[in-house]
Amino acid sequence: MTMQDDFIEWQKETLKAIELWTIRLKTEALKQKTYSGAINFLSRSKPELSGSFRGTTDELFREITRTMFSDAAKMVREEALKQEVAKDA
């Protein structure tokens, strides 16, 4: 296997890990009592941005992590919107 093959495999594994971690974040968020609580949990837990963004590898990785939290929140919202509307008696 060449270095390029190794790199492509690493990329695939990393993308799969990001997907799985995003699902884990959603699952953890849904331990809250409400969907809005789950979204708030993800918002509170999302890492902060640094003061200035120069596009370094570290900053890009932190932005990917922040995006995972945003994607998990989107998944929670989509799940909530599939719920039936509660009818008052």
PyMOL commands that set and color helices and strands:
alter all, ss='L'
color gray80, all
select helices_A, chain A and resi 3-29+35-45+57-81
alter helices_A, ss='H'
color red, helices_A
deselect
rebuild
show_as cartoon
